[in-house]
Amino acid sequence: MKRNLTAILLIVCAAVLIIVGISMHQPESVLHKAVRICMECIGLG
């Protein structure tokens, strides 16, 4: 039972943080940073 409670608590915390990130328009900036890092890794940046 305690294990299930911990899992549910972590899922709820993750959902809250995802909602906060989306409301602050973070997905776009994260995507740009990820693309930049990938381009540097393969030598195109």
mmCIF entry with sequence, helices, sheets and N, C-alpha, C, O atoms, coordinates in Angstrom:
data_MODEL
# 
_entry.id   MODEL 
# 
_entity.id                         1 
_entity.type                       polymer 
_entity.pdbx_number_of_molecules   1 
# 
_entity_poly.entity_id                      1 
_entity_poly.type                           'polypeptide(L)' 
_entity_poly.nstd_linkage                   no 
_entity_poly.nstd_monomer                   no 
_entity_poly.pdbx_seq_one_letter_code       MKRNLTAILLIVCAAVLIIVGISMHQPESVLHKAVRICMECIGLG 
_entity_poly.pdbx_seq_one_letter_code_can   MKRNLTAILLIVCAAVLIIVGISMHQPESVLHKAVRICMECIGLG 
_entity_poly.pdbx_strand_id                 A 
# 
loop_
_entity_poly_seq.entity_id 
_entity_poly_seq.num 
_entity_poly_seq.mon_id 
_entity_poly_seq.hetero 
1 1  MET n 
1 2  LYS n 
1 3  ARG n 
1 4  ASN n 
1 5  LEU n 
1 6  THR n 
1 7  ALA n 
1 8  ILE n 
1 9  LEU n 
1 10 LEU n 
1 11 ILE n 
1 12 VAL n 
1 13 CYS n 
1 14 ALA n 
1 15 ALA n 
1 16 VAL n 
1 17 LEU n 
1 18 ILE n 
1 19 ILE n 
1 20 VAL n 
1 21 GLY n 
1 22 ILE n 
1 23 SER n 
1 24 MET n 
1 25 HIS n 
1 26 GLN n 
1 27 PRO n 
1 28 GLU n 
1 29 SER n 
1 30 VAL n 
1 31 LEU n 
1 32 HIS n 
1 33 LYS n 
1 34 ALA n 
1 35 VAL n 
1 36 ARG n 
1 37 ILE n 
1 38 CYS n 
1 39 MET n 
1 40 GLU n 
1 41 CYS n 
1 42 ILE n 
1 43 GLY n 
1 44 LEU n 
1 45 GLY n 
# 
_struct_asym.id          A 
_struct_asym.entity_id   1 
# 
loop_
_struct_conf.conf_type_id 
_struct_conf.id 
_struct_conf.pdbx_PDB_helix_id 
_struct_conf.beg_label_comp_id 
_struct_conf.beg_label_asym_id 
_struct_conf.beg_label_seq_id 
_struct_conf.pdbx_beg_PDB_ins_code 
_struct_conf.end_label_comp_id 
_struct_conf.end_label_asym_id 
_struct_conf.end_label_seq_id 
_struct_conf.pdbx_end_PDB_ins_code 
_struct_conf.beg_auth_comp_id 
_struct_conf.beg_auth_asym_id 
_struct_conf.beg_auth_seq_id 
_struct_conf.end_auth_comp_id 
_struct_conf.end_auth_asym_id 
_struct_conf.end_auth_seq_id 
_struct_conf.pdbx_PDB_helix_class 
_struct_conf.details 
_struct_conf.pdbx_PDB_helix_length 
HELX_P HELX_P1 AA1 LYS A 2  ? SER A 23 ? LYS A 2  SER A 23 1 ? 22 
HELX_P HELX_P2 AA2 GLN A 26 ? CYS A 41 ? GLN A 26 CYS A 41 1 ? 16 
# 
_struct_conf_type.id          HELX_P 
_struct_conf_type.criteria    ? 
_struct_conf_type.reference   ? 
# 
loop_
_atom_site.group_PDB 
_atom_site.id 
_atom_site.type_symbol 
_atom_site.label_atom_id 
_atom_site.label_alt_id 
_atom_site.label_comp_id 
_atom_site.label_asym_id 
_atom_site.label_entity_id 
_atom_site.label_seq_id 
_atom_site.pdbx_PDB_ins_code 
_atom_site.Cartn_x 
_atom_site.Cartn_y 
_atom_site.Cartn_z 
_atom_site.occupancy 
_atom_site.B_iso_or_equiv 
_atom_site.pdbx_formal_charge 
_atom_site.auth_seq_id 
_atom_site.auth_comp_id 
_atom_site.auth_asym_id 
_atom_site.auth_atom_id 
_atom_site.pdbx_PDB_model_num 
ATOM 1   N N  . MET A 1 1  ? 0.822  -1.199 0.000   1.00 0.00 ? 1  MET A N  1 
ATOM 2   C CA . MET A 1 1  ? 0.000  0.000  0.000   1.00 0.00 ? 1  MET A CA 1 
ATOM 3   C C  . MET A 1 1  ? 0.868  1.266  0.000   1.00 0.00 ? 1  MET A C  1 
ATOM 4   O O  . MET A 1 1  ? 0.588  2.221  -0.725  1.00 0.00 ? 1  MET A O  1 
ATOM 5   N N  . LYS A 1 2  ? 1.915  1.259  0.815   1.00 0.00 ? 2  LYS A N  1 
ATOM 6   C CA . LYS A 1 2  ? 2.786  2.432  0.888   1.00 0.00 ? 2  LYS A CA 1 
ATOM 7   C C  . LYS A 1 2  ? 3.494  2.666  -0.441  1.00 0.00 ? 2  LYS A C  1 
ATOM 8   O O  . LYS A 1 2  ? 3.733  3.807  -0.836  1.00 0.00 ? 2  LYS A O  1 
ATOM 9   N N  . ARG A 1 3  ? 3.826  1.572  -1.127  1.00 0.00 ? 3  ARG A N  1 
ATOM 10  C CA . ARG A 1 3  ? 4.500  1.688  -2.417  1.00 0.00 ? 3  ARG A CA 1 
ATOM 11  C C  . ARG A 1 3  ? 3.578  2.347  -3.440  1.00 0.00 ? 3  ARG A C  1 
ATOM 12  O O  . ARG A 1 3  ? 4.022  3.178  -4.233  1.00 0.00 ? 3  ARG A O  1 
ATOM 13  N N  . ASN A 1 4  ? 2.301  1.981  -3.426  1.00 0.00 ? 4  ASN A N  1 
ATOM 14  C CA . ASN A 1 4  ? 1.330  2.584  -4.334  1.00 0.00 ? 4  ASN A CA 1 
ATOM 15  C C  . ASN A 1 4  ? 1.148  4.066  -4.040  1.00 0.00 ? 4  ASN A C  1 
ATOM 16  O O  . ASN A 1 4  ? 1.017  4.877  -4.957  1.00 0.00 ? 4  ASN A O  1 
ATOM 17  N N  . LEU A 1 5  ? 1.141  4.415  -2.759  1.00 0.00 ? 5  LEU A N  1 
ATOM 18  C CA . LEU A 1 5  ? 0.985  5.817  -2.378  1.00 0.00 ? 5  LEU A CA 1 
ATOM 19  C C  . LEU A 1 5  ? 2.167  6.641  -2.875  1.00 0.00 ? 5  LEU A C  1 
ATOM 20  O O  . LEU A 1 5  ? 1.990  7.759  -3.358  1.00 0.00 ? 5  LEU A O  1 
ATOM 21  N N  . THR A 1 6  ? 3.359  6.095  -2.759  1.00 0.00 ? 6  THR A N  1 
ATOM 22  C CA . THR A 1 6  ? 4.554  6.786  -3.240  1.00 0.00 ? 6  THR A CA 1 
ATOM 23  C C  . THR A 1 6  ? 4.497  6.982  -4.751  1.00 0.00 ? 6  THR A C  1 
ATOM 24  O O  . THR A 1 6  ? 4.829  8.057  -5.250  1.00 0.00 ? 6  THR A O  1 
ATOM 25  N N  . ALA A 1 7  ? 4.085  5.966  -5.471  1.00 0.00 ? 7  ALA A N  1 
ATOM 26  C CA . ALA A 1 7  ? 3.985  6.061  -6.928  1.00 0.00 ? 7  ALA A CA 1 
ATOM 27  C C  . ALA A 1 7  ? 2.955  7.103  -7.335  1.00 0.00 ? 7  ALA A C  1 
ATOM 28  O O  . ALA A 1 7  ? 3.195  7.895  -8.247  1.00 0.00 ? 7  ALA A O  1 
ATOM 29  N N  . ILE A 1 8  ? 1.820  7.107  -6.671  1.00 0.00 ? 8  ILE A N  1 
ATOM 30  C CA . ILE A 1 8  ? 0.772  8.084  -6.986  1.00 0.00 ? 8  ILE A CA 1 
ATOM 31  C C  . ILE A 1 8  ? 1.257  9.496  -6.688  1.00 0.00 ? 8  ILE A C  1 
ATOM 32  O O  . ILE A 1 8  ? 1.007  10.417 -7.465  1.00 0.00 ? 8  ILE A O  1 
ATOM 33  N N  . LEU A 1 9  ? 1.948  9.669  -5.570  1.00 0.00 ? 9  LEU A N  1 
ATOM 34  C CA . LEU A 1 9  ? 2.472  10.990 -5.213  1.00 0.00 ? 9  LEU A CA 1 
ATOM 35  C C  . LEU A 1 9  ? 3.478  11.485 -6.251  1.00 0.00 ? 9  LEU A C  1 
ATOM 36  O O  . LEU A 1 9  ? 3.457  12.658 -6.623  1.00 0.00 ? 9  LEU A O  1 
ATOM 37  N N  . LEU A 1 10 ? 4.353  10.606 -6.718  1.00 0.00 ? 10 LEU A N  1 
ATOM 38  C CA . LEU A 1 10 ? 5.330  10.996 -7.739  1.00 0.00 ? 10 LEU A CA 1 
ATOM 39  C C  . LEU A 1 10 ? 4.658  11.352 -9.059  1.00 0.00 ? 10 LEU A C  1 
ATOM 40  O O  . LEU A 1 10 ? 5.072  12.296 -9.731  1.00 0.00 ? 10 LEU A O  1 
ATOM 41  N N  . ILE A 1 11 ? 3.628  10.607 -9.434  1.00 0.00 ? 11 ILE A N  1 
ATOM 42  C CA . ILE A 1 11 ? 2.908  10.901 -10.674 1.00 0.00 ? 11 ILE A CA 1 
ATOM 43  C C  . ILE A 1 11 ? 2.206  12.247 -10.581 1.00 0.00 ? 11 ILE A C  1 
ATOM 44  O O  . ILE A 1 11 ? 2.214  13.020 -11.539 1.00 0.00 ? 11 ILE A O  1 
ATOM 45  N N  . VAL A 1 12 ? 1.597  12.532 -9.433  1.00 0.00 ? 12 VAL A N  1 
ATOM 46  C CA . VAL A 1 12 ? 0.913  13.815 -9.252  1.00 0.00 ? 12 VAL A CA 1 
ATOM 47  C C  . VAL A 1 12 ? 1.919  14.963 -9.298  1.00 0.00 ? 12 VAL A C  1 
ATOM 48  O O  . VAL A 1 12 ? 1.659  15.989 -9.926  1.00 0.00 ? 12 VAL A O  1 
ATOM 49  N N  . CYS A 1 13 ? 3.063  14.797 -8.637  1.00 0.00 ? 13 CYS A N  1 
ATOM 50  C CA . CYS A 1 13 ? 4.096  15.845 -8.662  1.00 0.00 ? 13 CYS A CA 1 
ATOM 51  C C  . CYS A 1 13 ? 4.606  16.075 -10.081 1.00 0.00 ? 13 CYS A C  1 
ATOM 52  O O  . CYS A 1 13 ? 4.804  17.219 -10.489 1.00 0.00 ? 13 CYS A O  1 
ATOM 53  N N  . ALA A 1 14 ? 4.818  15.007 -10.828 1.00 0.00 ? 14 ALA A N  1 
ATOM 54  C CA . ALA A 1 14 ? 5.277  15.135 -12.209 1.00 0.00 ? 14 ALA A CA 1 
ATOM 55  C C  . ALA A 1 14 ? 4.247  15.864 -13.055 1.00 0.00 ? 14 ALA A C  1 
ATOM 56  O O  . ALA A 1 14 ? 4.602  16.724 -13.861 1.00 0.00 ? 14 ALA A O  1 
ATOM 57  N N  . ALA A 1 15 ? 2.978  15.528 -12.879 1.00 0.00 ? 15 ALA A N  1 
ATOM 58  C CA . ALA A 1 15 ? 1.917  16.182 -13.646 1.00 0.00 ? 15 ALA A CA 1 
ATOM 59  C C  . ALA A 1 15 ? 1.856  17.670 -13.332 1.00 0.00 ? 15 ALA A C  1 
ATOM 60  O O  . ALA A 1 15 ? 1.675  18.488 -14.234 1.00 0.00 ? 15 ALA A O  1 
ATOM 61  N N  . VAL A 1 16 ? 2.004  18.023 -12.065 1.00 0.00 ? 16 VAL A N  1 
ATOM 62  C CA . VAL A 1 16 ? 1.984  19.440 -11.680 1.00 0.00 ? 16 VAL A CA 1 
ATOM 63  C C  . VAL A 1 16 ? 3.151  20.178 -12.316 1.00 0.00 ? 16 VAL A C  1 
ATOM 64  O O  . VAL A 1 16 ? 2.972  21.278 -12.838 1.00 0.00 ? 16 VAL A O  1 
ATOM 65  N N  . LEU A 1 17 ? 4.339  19.593 -12.282 1.00 0.00 ? 17 LEU A N  1 
ATOM 66  C CA . LEU A 1 17 ? 5.507  20.249 -12.872 1.00 0.00 ? 17 LEU A CA 1 
ATOM 67  C C  . LEU A 1 17 ? 5.381  20.376 -14.384 1.00 0.00 ? 17 LEU A C  1 
ATOM 68  O O  . LEU A 1 17 ? 5.819  21.375 -14.954 1.00 0.00 ? 17 LEU A O  1 
ATOM 69  N N  . ILE A 1 18 ? 4.794  19.386 -15.040 1.00 0.00 ? 18 ILE A N  1 
ATOM 70  C CA . ILE A 1 18 ? 4.573  19.472 -16.486 1.00 0.00 ? 18 ILE A CA 1 
ATOM 71  C C  . ILE A 1 18 ? 3.607  20.602 -16.803 1.00 0.00 ? 18 ILE A C  1 
ATOM 72  O O  . ILE A 1 18 ? 3.838  21.368 -17.740 1.00 0.00 ? 18 ILE A O  1 
ATOM 73  N N  . ILE A 1 19 ? 2.535  20.717 -16.041 1.00 0.00 ? 19 ILE A N  1 
ATOM 74  C CA . ILE A 1 19 ? 1.552  21.781 -16.266 1.00 0.00 ? 19 ILE A CA 1 
ATOM 75  C C  . ILE A 1 19 ? 2.180  23.152 -16.043 1.00 0.00 ? 19 ILE A C  1 
ATOM 76  O O  . ILE A 1 19 ? 1.933  24.079 -16.814 1.00 0.00 ? 19 ILE A O  1 
ATOM 77  N N  . VAL A 1 20 ? 2.986  23.286 -15.000 1.00 0.00 ? 20 VAL A N  1 
ATOM 78  C CA . VAL A 1 20 ? 3.659  24.565 -14.736 1.00 0.00 ? 20 VAL A CA 1 
ATOM 79  C C  . VAL A 1 20 ? 4.609  24.906 -15.880 1.00 0.00 ? 20 VAL A C  1 
ATOM 80  O O  . VAL A 1 20 ? 4.651  26.055 -16.319 1.00 0.00 ? 20 VAL A O  1 
ATOM 81  N N  . GLY A 1 21 ? 5.364  23.936 -16.366 1.00 0.00 ? 21 GLY A N  1 
ATOM 82  C CA . GLY A 1 21 ? 6.286  24.177 -17.476 1.00 0.00 ? 21 GLY A CA 1 
ATOM 83  C C  . GLY A 1 21 ? 5.570  24.591 -18.740 1.00 0.00 ? 21 GLY A C  1 
ATOM 84  O O  . GLY A 1 21 ? 6.017  25.499 -19.442 1.00 0.00 ? 21 GLY A O  1 
ATOM 85  N N  . ILE A 1 22 ? 4.456  23.930 -19.039 1.00 0.00 ? 22 ILE A N  1 
ATOM 86  C CA . ILE A 1 22 ? 3.688  24.284 -20.232 1.00 0.00 ? 22 ILE A CA 1 
ATOM 87  C C  . ILE A 1 22 ? 3.104  25.682 -20.097 1.00 0.00 ? 22 ILE A C  1 
ATOM 88  O O  . ILE A 1 22 ? 3.085  26.442 -21.066 1.00 0.00 ? 22 ILE A O  1 
ATOM 89  N N  . SER A 1 23 ? 2.628  26.029 -18.907 1.00 0.00 ? 23 SER A N  1 
ATOM 90  C CA . SER A 1 23 ? 2.035  27.356 -18.720 1.00 0.00 ? 23 SER A CA 1 
ATOM 91  C C  . SER A 1 23 ? 3.081  28.466 -18.832 1.00 0.00 ? 23 SER A C  1 
ATOM 92  O O  . SER A 1 23 ? 2.740  29.613 -19.125 1.00 0.00 ? 23 SER A O  1 
ATOM 93  N N  . MET A 1 24 ? 4.341  28.132 -18.602 1.00 0.00 ? 24 MET A N  1 
ATOM 94  C CA . MET A 1 24 ? 5.413  29.127 -18.713 1.00 0.00 ? 24 MET A CA 1 
ATOM 95  C C  . MET A 1 24 ? 6.083  29.086 -20.085 1.00 0.00 ? 24 MET A C  1 
ATOM 96  O O  . MET A 1 24 ? 7.128  29.709 -20.275 1.00 0.00 ? 24 MET A O  1 
ATOM 97  N N  . HIS A 1 25 ? 5.499  28.360 -21.046 1.00 0.00 ? 25 HIS A N  1 
ATOM 98  C CA . HIS A 1 25 ? 5.997  28.255 -22.419 1.00 0.00 ? 25 HIS A CA 1 
ATOM 99  C C  . HIS A 1 25 ? 7.405  27.663 -22.475 1.00 0.00 ? 25 HIS A C  1 
ATOM 100 O O  . HIS A 1 25 ? 8.222  28.094 -23.289 1.00 0.00 ? 25 HIS A O  1 
ATOM 101 N N  . GLN A 1 26 ? 7.695  26.692 -21.628 1.00 0.00 ? 26 GLN A N  1 
ATOM 102 C CA . GLN A 1 26 ? 9.010  26.065 -21.584 1.00 0.00 ? 26 GLN A CA 1 
ATOM 103 C C  . GLN A 1 26 ? 9.251  25.021 -22.670 1.00 0.00 ? 26 GLN A C  1 
ATOM 104 O O  . GLN A 1 26 ? 10.403 24.848 -23.068 1.00 0.00 ? 26 GLN A O  1 
ATOM 105 N N  . PRO A 1 27 ? 8.231  24.309 -23.178 1.00 0.00 ? 27 PRO A N  1 
ATOM 106 C CA . PRO A 1 27 ? 8.532  23.266 -24.172 1.00 0.00 ? 27 PRO A CA 1 
ATOM 107 C C  . PRO A 1 27 ? 9.280  23.786 -25.392 1.00 0.00 ? 27 PRO A C  1 
ATOM 108 O O  . PRO A 1 27 ? 10.144 23.095 -25.932 1.00 0.00 ? 27 PRO A O  1 
ATOM 109 N N  . GLU A 1 28 ? 8.958  24.982 -25.823 1.00 0.00 ? 28 GLU A N  1 
ATOM 110 C CA . GLU A 1 28 ? 9.622  25.544 -27.005 1.00 0.00 ? 28 GLU A CA 1 
ATOM 111 C C  . GLU A 1 28 ? 11.109 25.775 -26.739 1.00 0.00 ? 28 GLU A C  1 
ATOM 112 O O  . GLU A 1 28 ? 11.949 25.432 -27.571 1.00 0.00 ? 28 GLU A O  1 
ATOM 113 N N  . SER A 1 29 ? 11.434 26.348 -25.592 1.00 0.00 ? 29 SER A N  1 
ATOM 114 C CA . SER A 1 29 ? 12.844 26.612 -25.301 1.00 0.00 ? 29 SER A CA 1 
ATOM 115 C C  . SER A 1 29 ? 13.615 25.314 -25.083 1.00 0.00 ? 29 SER A C  1 
ATOM 116 O O  . SER A 1 29 ? 14.780 25.219 -25.472 1.00 0.00 ? 29 SER A O  1 
ATOM 117 N N  . VAL A 1 30 ? 12.991 24.322 -24.473 1.00 0.00 ? 30 VAL A N  1 
ATOM 118 C CA . VAL A 1 30 ? 13.656 23.034 -24.278 1.00 0.00 ? 30 VAL A CA 1 
ATOM 119 C C  . VAL A 1 30 ? 13.918 22.371 -25.623 1.00 0.00 ? 30 VAL A C  1 
ATOM 120 O O  . VAL A 1 30 ? 14.986 21.796 -25.831 1.00 0.00 ? 30 VAL A O  1 
ATOM 121 N N  . LEU A 1 31 ? 12.959 22.445 -26.534 1.00 0.00 ? 31 LEU A N  1 
ATOM 122 C CA . LEU A 1 31 ? 13.138 21.862 -27.860 1.00 0.00 ? 31 LEU A CA 1 
ATOM 123 C C  . LEU A 1 31 ? 14.288 22.538 -28.602 1.00 0.00 ? 31 LEU A C  1 
ATOM 124 O O  . LEU A 1 31 ? 15.102 21.862 -29.230 1.00 0.00 ? 31 LEU A O  1 
ATOM 125 N N  . HIS A 1 32 ? 14.361 23.870 -28.533 1.00 0.00 ? 32 HIS A N  1 
ATOM 126 C CA . HIS A 1 32 ? 15.446 24.590 -29.204 1.00 0.00 ? 32 HIS A CA 1 
ATOM 127 C C  . HIS A 1 32 ? 16.808 24.187 -28.637 1.00 0.00 ? 32 HIS A C  1 
ATOM 128 O O  . HIS A 1 32 ? 17.762 23.994 -29.390 1.00 0.00 ? 32 HIS A O  1 
ATOM 129 N N  . LYS A 1 33 ? 16.899 24.060 -27.318 1.00 0.00 ? 33 LYS A N  1 
ATOM 130 C CA . LYS A 1 33 ? 18.160 23.653 -26.705 1.00 0.00 ? 33 LYS A CA 1 
ATOM 131 C C  . LYS A 1 33 ? 18.534 22.232 -27.108 1.00 0.00 ? 33 LYS A C  1 
ATOM 132 O O  . LYS A 1 33 ? 19.701 21.949 -27.379 1.00 0.00 ? 33 LYS A O  1 
ATOM 133 N N  . ALA A 1 34 ? 17.550 21.337 -27.148 1.00 0.00 ? 34 ALA A N  1 
ATOM 134 C CA . ALA A 1 34 ? 17.816 19.946 -27.525 1.00 0.00 ? 34 ALA A CA 1 
ATOM 135 C C  . ALA A 1 34 ? 18.295 19.851 -28.970 1.00 0.00 ? 34 ALA A C  1 
ATOM 136 O O  . ALA A 1 34 ? 19.213 19.090 -29.273 1.00 0.00 ? 34 ALA A O  1 
ATOM 137 N N  . VAL A 1 35 ? 17.679 20.616 -29.854 1.00 0.00 ? 35 VAL A N  1 
ATOM 138 C CA . VAL A 1 35 ? 18.095 20.605 -31.258 1.00 0.00 ? 35 VAL A CA 1 
ATOM 139 C C  . VAL A 1 35 ? 19.515 21.135 -31.386 1.00 0.00 ? 35 VAL A C  1 
ATOM 140 O O  . VAL A 1 35 ? 20.321 20.582 -32.134 1.00 0.00 ? 35 VAL A O  1 
ATOM 141 N N  . ARG A 1 36 ? 19.822 22.195 -30.666 1.00 0.00 ? 36 ARG A N  1 
ATOM 142 C CA . ARG A 1 36 ? 21.163 22.775 -30.712 1.00 0.00 ? 36 ARG A CA 1 
ATOM 143 C C  . ARG A 1 36 ? 22.212 21.772 -30.219 1.00 0.00 ? 36 ARG A C  1 
ATOM 144 O O  . ARG A 1 36 ? 23.278 21.640 -30.821 1.00 0.00 ? 36 ARG A O  1 
ATOM 145 N N  . ILE A 1 37 ? 21.912 21.074 -29.133 1.00 0.00 ? 37 ILE A N  1 
ATOM 146 C CA . ILE A 1 37 ? 22.846 20.084 -28.601 1.00 0.00 ? 37 ILE A CA 1 
ATOM 147 C C  . ILE A 1 37 ? 23.035 18.938 -29.589 1.00 0.00 ? 37 ILE A C  1 
ATOM 148 O O  . ILE A 1 37 ? 24.160 18.488 -29.804 1.00 0.00 ? 37 ILE A O  1 
ATOM 149 N N  . CYS A 1 38 ? 21.949 18.465 -30.190 1.00 0.00 ? 38 CYS A N  1 
ATOM 150 C CA . CYS A 1 38 ? 22.049 17.364 -31.160 1.00 0.00 ? 38 CYS A CA 1 
ATOM 151 C C  . CYS A 1 38 ? 22.863 17.779 -32.382 1.00 0.00 ? 38 CYS A C  1 
ATOM 152 O O  . CYS A 1 38 ? 23.665 16.997 -32.893 1.00 0.00 ? 38 CYS A O  1 
ATOM 153 N N  . MET A 1 39 ? 22.660 18.992 -32.841 1.00 0.00 ? 39 MET A N  1 
ATOM 154 C CA . MET A 1 39 ? 23.407 19.463 -34.008 1.00 0.00 ? 39 MET A CA 1 
ATOM 155 C C  . MET A 1 39 ? 24.894 19.564 -33.687 1.00 0.00 ? 39 MET A C  1 
ATOM 156 O O  . MET A 1 39 ? 25.728 19.279 -34.546 1.00 0.00 ? 39 MET A O  1 
ATOM 157 N N  . GLU A 1 40 ? 25.238 19.965 -32.466 1.00 0.00 ? 40 GLU A N  1 
ATOM 158 C CA . GLU A 1 40 ? 26.644 20.027 -32.078 1.00 0.00 ? 40 GLU A CA 1 
ATOM 159 C C  . GLU A 1 40 ? 27.248 18.633 -31.984 1.00 0.00 ? 40 GLU A C  1 
ATOM 160 O O  . GLU A 1 40 ? 28.408 18.429 -32.339 1.00 0.00 ? 40 GLU A O  1 
ATOM 161 N N  . CYS A 1 41 ? 26.462 17.675 -31.506 1.00 0.00 ? 41 CYS A N  1 
ATOM 162 C CA . CYS A 1 41 ? 26.981 16.305 -31.342 1.00 0.00 ? 41 CYS A CA 1 
ATOM 163 C C  . CYS A 1 41 ? 27.310 15.660 -32.687 1.00 0.00 ? 41 CYS A C  1 
ATOM 164 O O  . CYS A 1 41 ? 28.287 14.920 -32.800 1.00 0.00 ? 41 CYS A O  1 
ATOM 165 N N  . ILE A 1 42 ? 26.502 15.939 -33.701 1.00 0.00 ? 42 ILE A N  1 
ATOM 166 C CA . ILE A 1 42 ? 26.766 15.316 -35.002 1.00 0.00 ? 42 ILE A CA 1 
ATOM 167 C C  . ILE A 1 42 ? 27.644 16.198 -35.880 1.00 0.00 ? 42 ILE A C  1 
ATOM 168 O O  . ILE A 1 42 ? 27.954 15.834 -37.014 1.00 0.00 ? 42 ILE A O  1 
ATOM 169 N N  . GLY A 1 43 ? 28.041 17.342 -35.368 1.00 0.00 ? 43 GLY A N  1 
ATOM 170 C CA . GLY A 1 43 ? 29.007 18.173 -36.068 1.00 0.00 ? 43 GLY A CA 1 
ATOM 171 C C  . GLY A 1 43 ? 28.429 19.172 -37.046 1.00 0.00 ? 43 GLY A C  1 
ATOM 172 O O  . GLY A 1 43 ? 29.160 19.692 -37.889 1.00 0.00 ? 43 GLY A O  1 
ATOM 173 N N  . LEU A 1 44 ? 27.141 19.456 -36.961 1.00 0.00 ? 44 LEU A N  1 
ATOM 174 C CA . LEU A 1 44 ? 26.545 20.424 -37.879 1.00 0.00 ? 44 LEU A CA 1 
ATOM 175 C C  . LEU A 1 44 ? 26.391 21.807 -37.253 1.00 0.00 ? 44 LEU A C  1 
ATOM 176 O O  . LEU A 1 44 ? 26.038 22.759 -37.949 1.00 0.00 ? 44 LEU A O  1 
ATOM 177 N N  . GLY A 1 45 ? 26.648 21.933 -35.970 1.00 0.00 ? 45 GLY A N  1 
ATOM 178 C CA . GLY A 1 45 ? 26.421 23.206 -35.289 1.00 0.00 ? 45 GLY A CA 1 
ATOM 179 C C  . GLY A 1 45 ? 27.670 23.931 -35.193 1.00 0.00 ? 45 GLY A C  1 
ATOM 180 O O  . GLY A 1 45 ? 27.703 25.036 -34.650 1.00 0.00 ? 45 GLY A O  1 
# 
